[in-house]
């Protein structure tokens, strides 16, 4: 069987799909990953084969444009102004960026890229002979390719936020202003076109969807890296992990970098702090407290076993890796999706969520102490971990997807 993955321009969006790609290959199937040129390296590093067909504005620019429009509409959930979508500089006024002028300068290039994305993916799926398409919520080119070529499409969720959210700020599926979907005779783009969703969340965190739900165990993949031997040694005192998304400052500006407050808060606790981030972020922290060690890009899945708590920005990858490890978490959030991730973990009793602009050292210290001192958080986190382990493995899901690709005569589990 030939399985086509189609992914958006951000590794965290398709990281949960990587173990499924491995499972398909281990079962003897061919796997190709349609992506942007920027994702060829991460996809190859994960052991899968990239096909660089996608283009257009990168994910950071797209996010800045979104946050600019939220601010214009009065929907920005945090104080202050967004970043300039092009330069990344902090705006002094919303009038400093003219979206109309920007569109005039970029419309032709964007239209060409979007057309190439849709048509190129459809053409590749047809010429390669894909039997099944798996795509993330933003990579709707895969959905179109499957509909046009008549093979099953399966959307792979990346965390607790789904494609049928009531809050408009949480709707992940992008629009289709050029009408490529109706132009190909498959209807208007929307959640109603999605027939099957691979759901990696335990029962307490399941994302809303009207599609047929295909459960799978969340297997953490945070990119390649070496596992340090000390990570296996039981810590002498509680270990608190800190991980911060490298994209935050590029999308929200320098005020979103609250790691110095986190380090200040944890430096006064009787804990061992292990921090991992980008080289720029770890360098910017300067001299660290005696109980804190910093590492560059050390995958979180290596750090959490044996840890007592984790502090992060609420990204789906951090959230779900902590869920899989059964570790209580504190999410300091900025984007609406991050806030929802943290809030849903908190609702399950496995963590706490605080808006990033309110995250001072006093609050962080008090909330981490709660995670360490109140047994209910570890009990709830352990319950989510057990629920995750009880879900079908990627290898078992492959068998389900084989039957789906075989047609209606082979029932899906």
N, C-alpha and C positions, 0 to 999 in steps of 0.2 A: 504494500500500500504506500502511496505517496501522500505525505502529510505536509501541508503548507501552513507555516506560522506567519502571521503578519503582525508586526509590532510597531508601536509608536516610538518617538525619538527620546526615550528616557529609560535607562536600564531598570529602574525600580518598577516600571510599569509591566515589564515582561519577566522579571526575575522569578515570579511564581510559576511561569511556564517552562522554565529551564529543566527542572526535574522531569516534567512530562515529556519534553523533547528527548531526554536521555532514555526514558522508558520506551518511547516509540522506537528509538534506534536499537535498544537492547532486544526488542521484540522482532527485529529484522526489517523494520520499515525505513523508507527514505524520508528525511526531514530537510526542508529548506526554510529559511527565515527571510522573508521580505522585510527590509528595513531601510533606514537612511544610511548614507555612507559613514556618518559619525558613529553608528552602532555596529559597524563591521568588526571592529576590534573587540568590544565586549561580547558579541555573539560568538566570534571565533574562540575567544578565551574560555567560553563556556563549553566548547566542544561541539558546537553546531555550525551549520554552513549558512553564511549570510548571502543574501541576494540584494545588493544595494540599488533598489528601484525608486525609493521615495525621496522627495525633496520638499522645499518650501521653508518658511521661517522655523528656526529651531524652537525647542520647547520653552526656553527661557524667554525669548521674545514673545511667544504666544501667551505665556503667563503674564508678562508685564502688560500686554495689551488688554488682557482680561481684567486685571486689577485696575487699570486706568479707567475702563468702562464701568466697573463697579463703583469707583469713586465718583465718576460723572453722574451716575444714576443714584448716588446717595446710599449705595449698598455696601460700602467698605466697612468691614466689621471692626477695624482698628483705627486708632487716631493717627494723624499725620497723612501726608500725601504719598501716592505711589511713586515708583521710579519712572524715569523717562524710558518709554519702551525701547528706544534705539540705543541710547548711550548708557543707560543704567544709572545715571546720576539722579539724585533726589530732586524732585520738582519743588520749586518755590510756589508755584501756582499751577492749576490744571490748564491754564491758558498757555503755558509754555510748550505744550505739545498739541499740534494741530493734526487730528486724525485724518481729516479730509486731505490735507497736503501729503500726509504719509501714504495714504491709499493711492493718490494720484501717482506718486513716485514708485510704488511697489505693486500696483494692481496687476499689470501685465505679467510681471515675473511670478506673482503668486498664482494667478489664474493658470499660467502655463504649467507650474509645478503641480497644482491640484489636479488638473486634467491628466498630466503624466502619471500621477500617483494612482488614480482610479483606473485609467486605461491600461497602464503598464502592469498593474497587478492582475487585472482581468486577463490580459494577454498571456502573462506568465502562467497563471493558473490553468489556462486552456492549453497552451503549448506544452507545458511540463506534464499535464495530465493529472492534476491534483485530485485525490479521492476524498479529501477532507480538509477543511480550513479551520484553523484555530487562531483567534485574534484577541487582542486586548480591547477594552472599551473605547479607546481613542482611535484604534486602527480599523476604522470602518471600511477601508479599502478591501479588507479581507471578507467582510460581510457581503459587499457588492460582488466580488469575484465569485464567491460561492453561489450566490443567488443566480448570477448570469450563467454559470457553467453547470448548474443543477446538482451540486454536491452539498452535503451538509456543512453548515457553519456552526461553530461552537465558540461563544464568547467566554474568555477566561477572566473572571473577576480577580482583582489583585488585593482585595481587603474587604473590610466591613461595609464600605459604601458601594451601593449597587447602581443599576441603570434605571430603576423605577422609583427614585427618590421623589418625595413631595416637594422638598426645598429646592427651588431653582438653582441655588448656589452649589448644589450637590449633583447636578445632572452632568454626568461625565461624557455622554455621547455627544460628539460635535455636530454642528448643523451641516446641511448640504445646500448652501445658498445657490449653487449653480445647477442644482436639480439633476445630478448624475444618476441618482437612484430611479426617479420616475422616467428619466430619459431612456434607461435600459429596461423599462417596463416591469420593475419589481416593486413599485409603490414608493411612498414617502419614507425617507429615513427616520427611524424612531425605534424605541424599545419594542414595539409590536412586531418588528421584523426579526427580532432575535428569538429563535426557537429553543435553544439550549444554552445554559450558563453553567460553566464549571465553577463550583463554589468551594473555595478552600477554607472557609470559616467554620469553626465549631458552632453548635446550635445556638449558643448564647450571643453570637455576633453575626448571624447570617444576614447578608445583604438582601434588601428587598428586590424581588424579581417576579414577573408574571410568567417567565419562560420555564421550561422543564429544567429542574435543578439537578446537576450531576455533581455529587459530593466527591471531594478528594482531600486527602491529608495534606496539610500545608508542610512542605519540606523546604526549610530555609535555604536560600542561596543569596549571598550578599556579595557576589563577585569572587574572583580567585584570591588566594592569599595563603601564607604559611601559618600553620598553627604553632604557637609557641608552647614549649614543653611546660612552662610554669602554669599555663591555663588549666592543666589537669591536677595541679596541686591544691588541696583543700586550703582555702584562705584562713589565716589565723583569726581574722575578725570579719564582720560582714563586708562583702564586696559590692560596691555600687558601680555599675557601668554607665558611662555617658557617651552618647553618640549624637552627632549633629549633622543634618543634611547639608552637603556642600552647596546645594542650590539655593538655600534660603536667602543668603545675603545678595545673591544675584537677582532674586525675584522680589525681595522685600526691602533690601537695603541694610546698612550696617546696624541699625537699631534692632534688627531681628537676631543678631548674634548675641544671645544671652548666655553663652557658655562661660564667660568670666564671672557672671553672677552665680552660675551653678558651681563653679570651682570654689568661689568664695564661700558659698553656703556649705559645701561638703567638706571644705578644709577644716572646719571646726568640729566635725563629727569623728567619733572613734570608729572609722571605717577605712577600708582600702578603696581608693577610687581609680578606676581604669578608664581612660578617655581615649576615644579614637575619632579621627576626623581627617580633613584634607591637610596637606602640608601647610597651606596658608593659614588655616585656622589654628593648628597646633602651635605654629610659630608665633602667632599673634597673642597667645596667652602669656608669653614671657615666663618668668619664674613661677614654678608651681609649688603649692603646699607640700609638706613632707609626705603626706599620705596619698599623693596623686601621681600617677604615671600616665604619660601621653604617648600614643602610637599613631602612626600614619596609616590610614586605610586598613586597619585590621578588621576582618569580617566579624560582624557581631555574633554570628552563630558560634564562633570559637570562644567568646567571652562569657556568654550567659550561663552555661552550665556551671553550677557552683556559686552563682551570683545571688544576692539577696534582693536587689532592686535594679532598675534601669531607668535612666532619664533620657528622653529623646524629644524630637520635634513633632511627633505624631504622624510621621509618614507611615504608609501602609506596610512597607517592608520591615521597619523597626517594630511596629505594633505586632505584626504577625510572627516575627522571629521570637519576640518575647512571649507571645501566646504559646508557640510551639515548645519553648523552654520552660514554661510554667513559672515565669518570673514576674512579680508585681512591677507595674510601670507608672511613671509620672510623665505625662505628655505636656509639653510647653508649646502651645500651638499658635499658628498664624493664619494659615489658609483654612477655608471652610471645611474641606475634606479632612484635614488634619484634626480640626476641632471635633468633627463627627467621630473619627476613629477613637480619639481619646475619650470622648463622652460615652461611647458605646462600651469601651473596656471598663470605664468607671461604673456604668450601669450594671455591668456583670459582676461588679465587686472586686475586680482584679487590678484596679489601679485608680489613679486620679488624673484629672485634666485641669490645666490652668492656662488662661490666655497668655501668650508670650509677652505682651506688653505690660502685664501685671506681675511678671516673674522677677521679684527682687529676692535678694539672698535670704531674708527672713522667712518669706513664704516658702521658698524652695526647701530650706532646712527643715521647717516644721512639717511639710508634707512628706519629705523623704523619711523623716522620723516616724511618721504614721505608717508608712509602708513597711518599715523595719520592725516597729513595735506592736502593731495590731495584727494578730494571726489571721484575721479574716481575709486579708488581701492575699496572703500566700495560699490559703485554702481555696479561694476562688480562682486564683491563677492556676493552681494545680488541677482544679476541675476542668478548666478550659484545655489544659494540656492533655488530660485524659480523653476528653471529647475529641480532640484533634487526632490522637493516636488511634481512636476507634474508627476513624473514617477510612475509606478505601485508599490504598496506596496508589501512586501514579501508575504502577505496573498493572494493577487491577483495573484502573480507569481506562487504560489502553484497550483492554478486552471489551469494555463497554463501548468505546468509540469505534472499535473494529466492527461491532455489530451495527452500530448506527450507520457507518459508511456502507455496510453491505446492503442496506435498504430496509423497507418496512417489514419484510418477512423475518428479520432478525430483531426481536424485541430488545429495547434498551432496559438495563437493570433499573 
